[in-house]
């Protein structure tokens, strides 16, 4: 009888879990078909954050789809695109980028792409100043990435950048200028993706 009760409890728990998954609202990046939750919640350093998706985009290299991505922001609200970009590239509200890879990519290519991205959005002097932090960050991506693996980047208040690489959370890097330059790779004027799509869910 006891085993039967345990079985029923387990079955009910499984049903509740499955129901929560079905109920979770998702957004889709249309080019890759990658799906992302419309809202994410996590805890860092004792503070709980809830972020809303602002949009999705695809990173392409030549004709190849590299990854689908979603961008999230704390207390996101509809606004003009210019206001959204200003808010996203400013310290204060928690933000997240989730990248879901559509193909296998070598570690060297990923590291090179990050270095190029920082160089594009920083002056030579500022790049040299931030280079130790940039190299620390680039070093987190020392393994090849496989299709369907994810990278998660979080920019928390105070310029705290947390990187979660294939499920492994790396030591935080704290520097507002570093965080701003990192986010500008996708959300800046010289974005590597169609940045308007990354605010399409919130743009008026």
Buried (B, 14 or more C-beta within 10 A) or exposed (E): EEEEEEEEEEEEEEEEEEEEEEEEEEBEBEBBEBBBBBBBEBEBEEEEBEBBBBBBBBBBEEEEBBBBBBBBBBEBEEBEBEBBBEBBBEBEBBBBBBBBBBBEBEEEBBBEBBBEBBEBBBEEEBBEBBBEBBEBBBEBBEEBBEEEBBBBBBBBBEBBBBBBBBEEEBEBBBBBBBBBBBBBBBBBEEBBBBBBBBBBBBBE
